[in-house]
Every structure is written in structure tokens, then in C-alpha cells.
Amino acid sequence: MSRCLALLACLLAFAPSASAQELLCTIRVEFSSLGGNEFDFLNDLEDEIEQYYNNRAWTDDRFREIERIDCNVRIEILEAQGLDRFTAQIVVGARRPIYATRSSTQIMQVSDTDWQFQYNRGQPLIFDTNRYDSLTSLLDFYAFMILGYDYDTFSELGGTPYFEQAREISELAQSQGDPGWVSIGDDRTRTTLVRQLLDPRYEGLRRAYFLYHYGTLDLFTRDQETAWQTGFTAIEGIYELFLEVSRKYSTDIFFAIKAREIGDLFEEADEVKNQLYTMLIEMDPARSSDYDRLLE
């Protein structure tokens, strides 16, 4: 089932007829660490990025307003090299609704601390994935990563086309040598992340995203026992990957956003919670306090 069909099944009763773009991102740009009023033009960057993300069609699918992906981007500009080149860090997050509830769940949260970009007063943001730009190429990369993660939660490996687009951007960017793109060994660059997600060995992680969200969270209010069993299967798939490759960037992102939720979700799942606890503690010992409730 495609992402749009799956979400439509969840939201049809509430969805208006008007179509909209895919992303509904809240953007925040901070540059208080830069002294002087010569950087006041950066006030415009927040609105520029918001329009860039929210007013564009990123896929060929049609989204209703209620289907748009809730995402947030926080950019902190740390340092200026002259008036047009900046060192910054960016945090990108996204959520999706949970069927038959008024709740939502985090599907990604990436903190990227190694970014340099160029931006001039009055500079338009031009979408062109065939040309590297230190600002828009990173924005494009994370837009497609948001889409990839979101689609993976509605259909098995459904995000592949968007992860592929993100990888193409990263491959183009690597030739420029800018920070955050060049992948060396077992690092945490954006290039490493998207390569892992497209590595066939990591399909267990991506299938787990679908099983956990569509087969567990979306099912929970209707059939808790089946949801718990499906969720256990999802975590078991990640555990099999862990036994093969140990801790990696992509799996760390999953546990960082899901640890507390998993503890809450399976607290009363008597048939599976002890086995689940054993796997989780081995994979993610730093968050043991979130999993300890499974033993209560």
C-alpha cells in the first residue's frame, strides 16, 4: 500500500477535499551569536526556507492538507566568515499521526553539527538537485530524508525513492569537500546515514519502521495483543541487524526517538516484554531507564 493510500485510510473521515504540498515545516533560524547589525538580513532566511519547504511539490503524490508531514527545522548560525559564509548546525525532526487517536509519533530527529553554507542578502533559494549549492543542497537532502522516513512508516520500504534522491544529492556534494558530506569510516555524516538506509543489510531496520508504526502504533487501539506481537517482531528485526553490524548511526536515531515510547507501549505486554527488555538493553544500554518499566 502506498503512503498516501495508507494515510488516506487513517484520515479519510476528517480530510478536506483541497490538495496541498507534502511538507508542513516550522522553521527557526537563530543567529544571536553573530555581533553587529550587518547580519540583520538573516532575519529573512527563516521565511525563505519556510516557503522553500512548504510551497513546493516534492513528490508526484497528491496530499490533502491534513496529510501534510509535520516537520520542524532549527538552524543555529554559530560563526560568520565574512558577510556571506557561515558555520551552522541544524536539527531536523518529523512526526506522523497515529491512527484512531489524536496523538502523533516522532519518526526522525537528526542533529547535524557540521555545516557551512553561503548566503547573501536578497539571495533567492533556487531548487536544482543537479547543481550543488551549500545551502539548498542541504535543505533538499533533509526534505527527501523526511519523505523517506515518513513513507517507510506507511508501506514497507516505501521511502526508497526519496532516500535515493537524498543519496544522489550527497554524492554530488561530496565532490565539493564541504563539511558533513565526506564519509570516512564509521562516522556520523549525512552521507553515512543515507548510505546505511539504502544498504540491503539494513532492510531489517527499515522494515521495522513499517511494522512498528503501521502494524503496531496504528493497530494498538483496535487489537493490542496483535500490535504487541508485531512490535516485538519489529524490534527483533533490529536486533538481528545489531548482531551483524553492532550500533550504527541509523539505529541510534531509531532508539533516540523511540526508547521512552517503547517502554510505555509494552509496559503491560506480559507475553513479550521480558524478551523485549533483554534485546533492548543489549542494543541500547544508555536508555535503560526507559526500558526498566518493562520489568515492573
N, C-alpha and C positions, 0 to 999 in steps of 0.2 A: 504494500500500500504506500502511495506517495505521501510526502509530508503534508501536502495541502489536503488530500483526501482524509488522512488520519485526523488532522486538526479540525477539519470541517465536521467530521463525525462527532467530535467533542463539543463543538461550539455552535452547531447549526441552529439550535433553538434561540440563540442570542445574537446571531450575526446579522448585521445590517447588509443591505444589498450593495452598497457602494464599495468599489475596489480601492486599494491603496498600495503604497510601496511596501517592501518587505520589512525594513528596519524602522524601529521607533526608538531612537537612541537619545539619551540625555548626555550632553557634552559639558565638561567643565575644564577650563584651561586656567591654570594658576601660574603667575609669573612674579609673585611678590618678592622673590629673592633677587630680582633684577632691579638695580637702582636707576633713578633718573626717569624723566617723563618722555625720553626719546623712544621708549618701548610701549607707549600707550596704544600704538597701532595693533598690538597683540590682543587688545580687547575685542577686535573684530574677528579674530581667529575662531573663537568659540562658536559664533553664529555661522561662520563659513563652514566649519566642519559639520555642524548640526545639519545644515542644508545639504551638504555633500552626501552625508549618510542617509538622511531621511527622505530626500526628494528624488532619489534615483531608483530605477528598476535594476536590481542586482541579479535577478533570475528571469526565466521565461514564465514562471508561475504567477498566477493572479492571487493576491492576498486581499481579504476583507480587512477593514480597519481593526476589527477585534483579533485578527490573526497575526497582526504585525509583531515582530520579535522585540520584546522588551530588552533593551541593552543600555549599557552605560559606559562611557569613556571618560577617564580622568587623566589629564595631561598636566604634568608639573614641569615647567621650564626652569632648569636649575642654573644655567650659565649661558652667557652670550659671548660669542667670538665675533666682535664687530656688531653691526646693526642688523645682520640678516642671517646669521648662522647660530644655531642654538643646540645646547645639550639638554636632553629632557628624559623623563621617564613617563611611561603610560601604563595605566591599568584598564583592562578591558573585561567587562563582565556581561553575561546574558542570562535570562530566565525564560522559562516557558510555563504555561498554565498546567495544572493538574486536573484531569477530567473529573467532572461531577463535584468539584469543590470551588471555593473562591480563593484557593491558595495557588502559589506558584513555586517553582523549584529552580535553584541555580543549575545551569548546565555548563557554564565555563567561568573561570576567573583567572586571568593571566596578568601577571605583573612583569612588565618589560622595563628593565632599568638601564638599558644600553642603547640609546637612540640619539642620533644627531640629525638635524634637518635644517634646510634653508627655507626662509620665508621672508619676503619683502613687503613693505607697506603697499596695500592695494593689490597684491598678487592674487589672481583667480586660481581656484583649485580645479584643475582640469583632469578628467578621468581618461586615462590611457594606459592600459595594462601592458602595452607593448613598449612603453618608454619608462625608464627608471626616473623617479623623482623622489628625493629623500623624504618628502612629506606625504605626498599622495600614495606612493607605493606602499608605505606602511599602513596608511588608512585602508587601502584596498585589501591588503593582506589580512587585516583583522576583520574586515567586513566579511570576507569569504570564510574565515575561520568561524565567525559567529554562525553563518549559514550552515557550515559543515556540521558543527556540533548540534545545532538545532535539528537539522534534517535527520541526523543519526538517531535522535530520540523518537522519531515518528516512523521510521522504516529502517530495516536492517541495512547498514552500510549506505544509507540514503544520502549521507553528506559527501560521498566520494567526489562528485563533480566539483564541489566547492573547495574541498581540500586540494584537489588537483590544481585549481586556479590559484590558490594560495601558494602552492609549491612552485608554479611557474613564475610567480612574482618573486619568490625568494631566490630562485635560480638566476633570474635577471639581475637581482640586487647584489648577489654575491660578487659579480664581476666588478662592482664599484668599490668594494672593500670597506664600506661603511660599517660601523659597529653594529653588532646584533644580528648580522646576516651570515657571517662566515662561520661555518660549523667546523669545530676541531675536536675530534674525540667525543667523549661523553659529556657534552656541555648542555647548556640550557638556552641556546639561541632560539629565535623563532623558526629558523630553518630546521633545527633539530626536531622541534615539536611537530612540524607538519610532515617531516620525513617519517617520524615514528608512526604517526597516524595512518600513513599510507603504506607502511611496511606490512606485508602479509602476516608476519609473525604477530602483529598487534591487533589482528582482527578480533581476537577474543575480547580485548578492551572495548572496541567499538561495538561489537555485538552486545556487550554488557550494557552499554549506554541505552540501546534499544530495549533490552529485556528489563532493565531497571526502571526506565521511565514509562514506556508504553505498556509493558507487561506486569509491572509491579505498582508504581505510583498511580497510574491511570485506572488500574483494576481494583485498587485497595478498598474503596468504599462499597464495591459490589461483591467481592469474593476475597476475603482476607487470606484464607488458607492457600488458595492458588497463587495469590500475589506473593505471599511469603516464599513459596516454593520457587516461583520464577525469580524472585530477587536473590534467593540462595544460589540458583544456577548462574545468575549474572556475576555474583561475587566469586563463585567457583571458577568461572572463566578467566577472571582477572588473576586469580591465584595460580592457575595453570601457566599464565603468561609470566607471572612473578617467578615461578620456579625455573623458567627458561632464561629470563633476562634480568631478574632482580629488579630493584627500584629504578624507575626511569622518569623523565620529565612528564610524559603524558599520563602515567599512572598517578604521579604525585598530584597533578591537577585534579584528578577524579577524587582522591581521598581528601584533599584540602576543602573541597566544596560539599562533600557528601558524608563525612565522618559523623557529625552530630545527627544528621538526618537519618542515617542508617541505624544509629543507636536508638533513636526514638521509634523508628518504624518497626524494628524487630524485637522490641523490648518484651512483647508478650508472645513471640513466636516460639513456643516451647519446643517444638519438634526440631527446629533447625538452629536455634540461637547459640547453642554450645559449640557446634561445629563452625558456625559462622564466626564466633568470637575467636576461636583458635586461628583461623585463617587471617582475620583482620589484624590481630595482634602481631602476627609474624610479618605481615606486609607493611603495617603502619603503626609501629610501636609508639611513635611520638604522640599519637592521639588516643592512647589507651583510655584516658578518662572519658572519652565519648563512647567507647565500646563497653566500659565496665558495667553499664546498666544492663547489658545482656546477661550478666551473671546474677542479677538481683532476683 
